[in-house]
């Protein structure tokens, strides 16, 4: 078993002209041929690799810097870790690994000039704290991911760029060279290209991050077409399971797997599997909250994992998947929080994460972060379709709020997190029902008042009473309690009125319209989950691999957008 030790910079020792540092594996000390990095390792000049052991694994008296041969036939360059010479990418000139002028060297690739601004902004905005962090991860990968996505249509690079935009809260600013600015530059450059599954917001080879900017779009997405399945609590048609699936990506843009949303993936708070599974039974109002240790989060979430969430609509051979929108309350547009106002101004998005301890690292990826971001509240909101008894709902909304946590004392710091499932109904309809009940009660009070009964008593016909031998029936409690200290479950099959959504269904809504856009999904064998090193290695792809799961959008409003889209089929 190999144990990886991360030494502190103070390990390095100097004595006269002798400079010592810890070896890369953390087991020995060694003299350095040059300088020492902030992490306490020996460093080598550009184009060279660090060699600390001989062919038999014995430690050398002094580390060596070996130059990689960038000319044919070797054509090698140092790898991203600086400990091995690798074949340079095909994007370089055939005769050498040198990225000659006017080429731009980034991320191990040589890019032609003039495609993207070279001054990519690696800052991450933590708006709650009103600070920007110069991210080591963004500094290393932002430009290369954007350029490889634009120039080579590299699927992994496009996903990695999208992830960096998500880590920046999907926010727009006047800076076109930050993560979301570069992503939307690529979106605009592909406006004329085909969309994925005929979804105008989802461009080929790009992740789907936004729904669009049209005013009132959130109303149409959330309140126009019911989900084409119904829930029931009785009889042979009983159906209460909420089936959600997610396509999962790592921070480098690699697709990991499809997972069934349930206990242990969207819920940060620890609890029993049975209790957490109750959240996904239709009609169960669920809430859990807890306090988490920052130290534990740094260990359990060294990198963020990203989720594209769908509702599984079933299907015999091909699964039909309904993409679910998310609402990030931290999202900004030119410095203004836009998703904390009325629904008309909402910017719906897709793709989310739970914990980000990576983007807030400033000096290097091995140092502690200056700030981490944790999902403070994640709510899955269901709104019932009004004037129907068929158990129909509109597309669920995933409302997310993140908390920016400045790192001051890792050992003692804590952060709160909560997860809930809520049910809402149109308040106008509930008011109408309430008025009807109150009106009937008022009429009954007047008709059967003592005065009226006395006046009409003489005209009443004889009353015959029949004994039907009615026995009191045992009461049935439809509210099983699965409560814990931090978990509240309420099986309330009649959702209460709520204004949290500000959902005001349009009076012209036609519920016989086609169902929302769905995607037919065929599960594939499990991929290899062995993770690569913590770097992005973009390989130019002449023929992209389209066995990826769903991922992309057109963020620019289009006057010809067709919102009445039929179900879509994808062979995954």
C-alpha positions in Angstrom: 0.0 0.0 0.0 1.3 3.4 -0.9 0.7 6.4 1.4 0.8 9.8 -0.2 2.2 12.5 2.1 1.8 16.2 1.3 4.7 18.1 3.1 4.6 21.7 4.1 7.0 24.2 2.5 9.0 24.3 5.7 10.5 20.8 4.9 13.0 22.4 2.6 16.4 23.0 4.3 19.3 25.1 3.2 22.9 24.8 4.4 25.5 27.1 2.7 25.1 26.3 -1.0 23.3 23.0 -0.4 19.5 23.1 -0.8 17.5 20.2 0.4 13.8 19.4 -0.2 11.4 16.5 0.3 11.1 14.0 -2.5 7.9 13.9 -4.6 6.7 10.7 -2.8 7.3 12.3 0.6 9.5 9.5 2.0 13.0 11.1 1.7 15.0 14.3 1.6 17.2 15.1 -1.4 19.6 17.8 -2.5 18.1 20.1 -5.2 20.0 21.2 -8.3 18.2 24.5 -8.3 15.4 26.2 -6.4 12.7 24.9 -4.2 8.9 25.4 -4.8 6.5 26.8 -2.3 5.4 23.3 -1.5 8.9 22.2 -0.6 9.8 20.3 -3.8 12.8 20.7 -6.1 12.1 22.5 -9.3 13.5 22.3 -12.8 13.7 24.7 -15.7 11.0 24.7 -18.4 11.4 21.8 -20.8 13.0 19.5 -18.1 11.8 16.9 -15.8 12.8 16.1 -12.2 14.6 12.8 -11.6 15.0 11.7 -7.9 15.7 7.9 -8.2 17.7 5.6 -10.4 16.3 2.8 -12.5 16.2 0.5 -9.5 14.3 2.9 -7.3 17.3 4.0 -5.2 17.3 7.6 -4.0 20.0 9.8 -5.7 22.4 11.9 -3.7 21.2 14.9 -5.7 18.1 15.3 -7.9 18.7 15.8 -11.6 16.9 17.9 -14.2 16.7 16.0 -17.5 15.9 17.9 -20.7 13.1 16.4 -22.8 14.0 16.1 -26.5 11.5 18.1 -28.4 12.8 17.3 -31.9 12.1 14.3 -34.1 12.1 11.4 -33.7 11.6 11.8 -29.9 9.3 14.8 -30.0 8.8 14.8 -26.2 7.9 17.4 -23.6 7.5 17.2 -19.8 4.1 16.0 -18.6 1.9 18.1 -16.5 3.5 16.8 -13.3 7.0 17.5 -14.5 8.3 14.0 -13.8 8.1 12.3 -17.2 8.8 13.1 -20.9 5.7 12.5 -23.1 5.1 12.7 -26.8 3.9 16.2 -27.7 0.5 16.8 -29.1 -0.4 16.8 -32.8 -1.3 20.4 -32.5 2.4 21.3 -32.6 4.5 21.6 -35.8 5.4 18.2 -37.1 9.2 18.8 -36.9 9.4 20.0 -33.3 7.5 20.2 -30.0 8.3 23.9 -29.9 5.2 26.1 -30.2 6.7 28.6 -32.5 5.4 32.2 -33.0 2.7 33.2 -33.5 1.3 30.0 -31.8 0.0 30.1 -28.3 1.2 27.4 -25.9 -1.4 26.5 -23.2 -2.3 23.3 -21.4 0.2 21.3 -23.4 -1.3 22.4 -26.8 -0.2 24.8 -29.4 -3.1 27.0 -30.5 -3.3 29.2 -33.6 -3.7 32.9 -32.7 -6.8 35.0 -33.1 -9.4 32.6 -31.9 -9.9 33.8 -28.3 -8.5 36.6 -26.2 -5.3 35.4 -24.6 -5.8 37.4 -21.4 -8.3 34.8 -19.9 -9.5 36.0 -16.4 -8.8 33.2 -13.9 -10.7 35.0 -11.1 -13.6 33.4 -9.2 -16.1 35.8 -7.7 -17.3 35.1 -4.2 -20.0 37.7 -4.2 -21.3 37.1 -0.7 -17.8 38.0 0.6 -17.3 40.7 -2.0 -13.9 39.2 -3.0 -12.3 37.7 -6.1 -9.8 34.9 -5.8 -7.1 34.3 -8.4 -7.8 30.6 -8.8 -4.9 28.3 -9.4 -7.2 25.8 -11.1 -8.6 28.4 -13.5 -5.1 29.9 -14.1 -3.9 26.5 -15.2 -6.9 25.3 -17.3 -9.3 28.1 -18.3 -7.7 29.3 -21.5 -6.6 25.9 -22.7 -10.1 24.4 -22.1 -11.8 27.3 -23.9 -9.4 27.2 -26.9 -9.5 23.4 -27.2 -13.3 23.6 -27.1 -13.5 26.3 -29.7 -10.7 25.2 -32.1 -10.9 21.4 -31.8 -14.4 20.9 -30.5 -12.9 18.7 -27.8 -15.7 17.3 -25.7 -13.8 17.1 -22.5 -12.5 20.6 -22.8 -16.0 22.0 -23.5 -17.3 20.2 -20.4 -14.4 21.4 -18.3 -15.0 25.0 -19.4 -18.7 24.6 -18.6 -17.7 23.4 -15.1 -15.6 26.5 -14.5 -18.6 28.6 -15.4 -20.8 26.7 -13.0 -18.1 27.2 -10.3 -18.5 30.9 -11.0 -22.3 30.6 -10.3 -23.3 30.8 -13.9 -22.8 34.6 -13.5 -22.5 37.2 -16.3 -20.3 40.2 -16.0 -18.9 42.9 -18.2 -15.7 40.8 -18.4 -15.9 38.6 -21.5 -12.7 36.7 -20.6 -13.9 35.0 -17.4 -15.2 31.4 -17.5 -18.8 32.2 -18.3 -17.8 35.0 -20.7 -15.6 32.6 -22.7 -18.3 29.9 -22.7 -20.9 32.3 -24.1 -18.4 33.5 -26.7 -18.2 29.9 -28.0 -22.0 29.6 -27.8 -22.4 32.7 -30.0 -19.8 31.4 -32.5 -22.0 28.3 -32.9 -25.3 30.0 -33.2 -25.8 28.7 -36.7 -24.8 25.1 -35.9 -27.2 22.3 -35.1 -28.6 21.8 -31.6 -28.5 18.6 -29.5 -31.9 16.8 -29.6 -33.5 19.9 -31.3 -33.2 21.8 -28.0 -32.2 25.3 -29.1 -30.3 26.0 -25.9 -28.1 22.9 -26.3 -25.4 23.2 -28.9 -23.5 20.2 -30.2 -20.5 19.2 -28.1 -21.3 21.8 -25.4 -22.8 21.3 -22.0 -26.3 22.7 -21.4 -25.9 25.5 -18.8 -28.6 28.0 -19.6 -32.2 28.1 -20.8 -32.1 31.5 -22.3 -32.6 35.2 -21.6 -36.1 35.8 -22.9 -38.3 37.6 -20.4 -40.9 35.3 -18.9 -39.1 32.2 -20.1 -39.1 30.7 -16.6 -42.9 31.0 -16.5 -43.2 29.0 -19.8 -40.7 26.3 -18.7 -42.2 25.8 -15.2 -46.0 26.4 -15.8 -46.9 25.5 -19.4 -46.8 21.8 -19.9 -47.5 19.2 -17.2 -45.1 16.3 -16.8 -46.5 13.4 -19.0 -47.0 11.1 -16.0 -49.4 11.1 -13.1 -49.0 10.1 -9.5 -51.6 8.2 -7.6 -52.0 6.9 -4.0 -54.8 4.3 -4.5 -55.7 1.1 -6.2 -53.9 -0.8 -8.9 -52.6 2.4 -10.4 -50.8 3.5 -7.3 -47.6 5.3 -8.3 -45.7 7.5 -5.8 -42.0 6.9 -6.7 -40.1 10.1 -7.8 -37.4 8.7 -10.1 -34.6 11.1 -10.8 -31.4 10.4 -12.7 -28.2 12.4 -13.1 -25.3 12.4 -15.5 -22.2 13.0 -13.4 -19.0 14.7 -14.5 -15.7 15.3 -12.7 -14.1 18.8 -12.7 -11.9 17.9 -15.7 -15.0 17.4 -17.9 -14.8 13.6 -17.9 -18.2 11.8 -17.9 -18.2 9.5 -14.9 -21.6 7.7 -14.8 -25.3 7.8 -14.6 -26.7 7.7 -11.1 -30.1 7.3 -9.6 -30.8 10.3 -7.4 -31.4 9.1 -3.9 -29.8 8.7 -0.5 -26.2 9.8 -0.4 -25.7 12.0 -3.5 -27.7 15.2 -3.3 -28.1 15.0 0.5 -25.0 16.2 2.4 -26.4 15.5 5.8 -25.7 12.0 7.1 -28.8 9.9 7.9 -30.2 6.4 7.4 -30.9 5.2 3.9 -34.6 4.6 4.8 -35.1 8.1 6.1 -33.3 9.8 3.1 -35.2 7.6 0.6 -38.5 8.9 2.0 -37.8 12.2 0.3 -38.4 10.6 -3.1 -41.9 9.4 -2.3 -44.5 11.7 -3.9 -46.5 13.7 -1.5 -44.0 13.5 1.3 -42.8 16.9 2.5 -39.3 16.3 3.6 -36.6 18.4 5.2 -33.3 17.7 6.8 -30.6 20.0 8.1 -27.2 19.6 9.8 -23.9 21.2 10.7 -20.9 20.0 8.9 -17.2 20.3 9.7 -15.1 22.3 7.2 -12.2 19.9 7.9 -14.3 16.9 6.9 -15.5 18.6 3.8 -11.9 19.3 2.6 -11.2 15.6 3.0 -14.5 14.2 1.5 -14.7 16.7 -1.4 -11.2 17.5 -2.7 -12.8 18.3 -6.0 -16.3 19.3 -7.0 -18.5 16.7 -8.8 -21.2 18.0 -11.2 -24.8 16.8 -11.8 -27.1 17.2 -14.8 -30.4 16.1 -13.4 -33.4 14.5 -15.2 -36.7 13.0 -14.3 -37.1 9.4 -15.4 -40.4 9.1 -17.2 -40.1 5.4 -17.8 -40.2 3.5 -21.0 -39.8 -0.1 -21.9 -36.7 -0.2 -24.1 -35.7 3.4 -24.1 -35.9 5.5 -21.0 -37.5 8.9 -21.5 -35.8 11.6 -19.6 -37.1 15.1 -18.8 -34.4 17.7 -18.1 -35.0 19.5 -14.9 -34.2 23.3 -14.5 -32.3 24.7 -11.6 -32.5 28.1 -10.0 -29.2 29.4 -8.5 -29.9 32.2 -6.1 -26.2 33.2 -6.2 -26.3 33.9 -9.9 -25.5 37.5 -10.9 -25.9 39.6 -14.0 -23.6 42.6 -14.1 -23.2 42.5 -10.3 -26.9 42.1 -9.5 -28.5 39.0 -8.0 -31.2 38.2 -10.6 -32.8 35.0 -9.2 -34.0 36.6 -6.0 -36.7 38.6 -7.6 -40.0 37.6 -9.3 -40.2 34.6 -11.6 -40.4 36.9 -14.7 -36.8 37.9 -14.2 -35.4 34.4 -13.4 -32.5 32.9 -15.3 -33.0 29.2 -15.3 -29.9 27.0 -15.6 -28.7 23.4 -15.5 -25.8 21.6 -13.9 -25.0 22.0 -10.2 -22.5 20.8 -7.6 -22.6 20.4 -3.8 -19.1 21.4 -2.5 -16.3 23.3 -4.2 -13.0 23.3 -2.3 -10.9 23.6 -5.5 -11.6 27.0 -7.2 -10.7 29.0 -4.0 -7.1 27.8 -4.0 -4.8 30.7 -4.9 -1.1 29.9 -4.9 -1.2 26.2 -5.9 -3.6 23.3 -6.0 -1.8 21.7 -3.0 -2.4 24.6 -0.6 -5.5 25.1 1.5 -8.2 27.1 -0.2 -8.8 30.7 0.8 -12.6 30.2 0.3 -14.8 27.2 -0.2 -18.4 27.1 -1.5 -21.0 24.7 0.0 -24.6 24.2 -0.9 -26.5 25.8 2.0 -29.9 24.9 0.7 -31.1 22.5 -2.0 -34.9 22.3 -2.5 -36.8 20.2 -5.0 -40.1 22.0 -5.6 -43.2 20.4 -7.1 -46.1 22.4 -8.3 -49.4 20.6 -8.9 -51.4 21.3 -12.0 -54.5 23.2 -11.1 -58.1 22.0 -11.9 -57.1 18.4 -12.3 -57.6 15.3 -10.1 -55.1 13.2 -12.1 -52.0 13.7 -9.9 -50.3 15.8 -12.5 -47.4 18.2 -11.8 -45.4 20.8 -13.7 -41.7 20.2 -14.3 -40.0 20.2 -10.8 -37.6 23.1 -10.0 -34.3 22.6 -8.2 -33.6 25.7 -6.2 -30.0 26.0 -4.9 -28.4 28.5 -2.6 -24.6 28.3 -1.9 -22.7 29.8 1.0 -19.2 31.3 0.5 -17.1 30.2 3.5 -13.8 32.0 4.1 -11.2 29.7 5.6 -10.0 31.0 9.0 -9.6 27.9 11.2 -10.0 24.6 9.4 -9.9 22.6 12.7 -13.0 24.3 14.2 -15.0 25.9 11.4 -18.5 24.5 10.6 -21.1 25.2 8.0 -24.8 24.4 7.8 -26.5 22.5 5.0 -30.2 21.6 4.3 -32.1 19.5 1.8 -35.9 19.6 1.3 -38.7 18.5 -1.0 -41.7 20.8 -1.2 -45.1 20.7 -2.8 -47.1 23.8 -3.9 -50.4 24.5 -5.5 -51.8 27.6 -7.3 -52.7 30.0 -4.5 -55.5 31.5 -6.6 -57.2 28.0 -6.9 -56.8 27.4 -3.2 -58.4 30.8 -2.4 -61.3 30.0 -4.7 -61.8 26.7 -2.9 -61.6 28.4 0.5 -64.1 31.0 -0.6 -66.5 28.3 -1.8 -66.2 26.5 1.6 -66.7 29.8 3.5 -69.6 30.7 1.3 -71.3 27.3 1.9 -70.6 27.7 5.7 -72.2 31.2 5.7 -75.2 30.0 3.8 -75.6 27.0 6.1 -75.3 29.2 9.2 -78.1 31.5 7.9 -80.5 28.8 6.7 -80.1 26.7 9.8 -80.1 29.5 12.3 -82.4 29.1 15.3 -84.7 31.9 14.1 -85.2 30.3 10.6 -85.6 26.9 12.1 -88.4 28.2 14.4 -90.2 30.1 11.5 -90.1 27.0 9.2 -90.7 24.3 11.8 -94.4 24.2 11.3 -93.9 23.6 7.5 -91.4 20.7 7.9 -92.7 17.3 6.9 -92.4 14.4 9.4 -88.9 13.0 9.7 -88.3 9.2 9.6 -85.0 8.0 11.1 -83.5 4.8 9.9 -80.9 3.0 11.9 -78.2 1.9 9.5 -76.2 0.4 12.4 -73.2 2.6 11.6 -70.2 1.7 13.7 -67.3 4.0 14.3 -64.4 3.1 12.1 -60.8 3.2 13.2 -59.1 6.3 12.0 -56.4 6.0 9.4 -53.4 8.2 9.9 -51.9 9.2 6.6 -49.1 11.0 8.2 -46.5 8.4 9.2 -43.8 10.1 11.3 -40.2 9.5 10.3 -38.8 12.4 12.3 -35.4 12.7 13.7 -33.7 15.7 15.3 -32.9 17.3 12.0 -35.3 15.5 9.6 -39.0 16.4 9.1 -41.2 14.2 7.0 -44.8 15.0 6.4 -46.9 12.7 4.2 -49.3 15.4 3.2 -51.1 14.3 0.1 -52.9 17.6 -0.2 -50.1 20.1 -0.7 -50.6 23.4 1.1 -50.8 26.7 -0.7 -47.5 28.4 -1.0 -46.2 31.5 -2.6 -42.5 30.5 -2.5 -42.5 29.9 -6.2 -44.5 32.9 -7.2 -46.1 30.5 -9.7 -49.0 32.2 -11.4 -50.2 29.9 -14.1 -51.4 31.7 -17.2 -55.1 31.8 -17.9 -54.5 30.7 -21.4 -52.6 27.6 -20.5 -53.7 24.6 -22.5 -53.0 21.4 -20.7 -53.7 19.3 -23.8 -50.5 20.6 -25.3 -47.6 18.3 -26.1 -45.5 17.2 -23.1 -42.2 18.9 -22.2 -39.0 18.0 -24.1 -37.9 14.5 -23.1 -34.9 12.4 -23.9 -34.9 8.7 -24.5 -32.1 7.1 -22.5 -30.5 3.7 -22.9 -28.3 2.8 -19.9 -24.8 1.8 -20.9 -22.3 -0.5 -19.1 -20.5 1.2 -16.3 -17.5 3.3 -17.4 -14.0 3.0 -15.9 -14.0 5.2 -12.8 -10.2 5.2 -12.4 -9.5 8.9 -12.1 -6.6 10.6 -13.9 -4.3 13.0 -12.1 -5.7 16.3 -11.1 -5.1 18.0 -14.4 -6.9 18.5 -17.7 -5.2 16.9 -20.7 -7.1 17.9 -23.9 -6.6 15.6 -26.8 -7.7 17.2 -30.1 -10.5 15.1 -31.6 -11.2 14.9 -35.3 -14.2 12.7 -34.7 -15.8 13.5 -31.3 -17.2 10.7 -29.2 -20.9 11.1 -29.2 -21.5 8.4 -26.6 -21.4 11.2 -24.0 -24.6 11.8 -22.0 -26.7 15.0 -22.5 -24.8 18.3 -22.2 -25.4 21.9 -23.8 -27.4 25.1 -24.6 -27.9 28.2 -26.6 -27.8 31.1 -24.2 -28.7 33.7 -26.9 -32.4 34.4 -27.3 -33.8 33.2 -30.6 -37.0 34.6 -32.0 -37.6 31.3 -33.8 -37.3 29.1 -30.7 -40.1 26.5 -30.7 -41.2 25.7 -27.2 -43.7 23.1 -28.3 -41.1 20.4 -28.7 -42.1 16.8 -29.0 -40.3 14.1 -27.0 -36.7 13.6 -28.2 -34.8 10.3 -28.5 -31.1 9.8 -27.8 -29.2 6.5 -28.0 -26.8 6.7 -25.1 
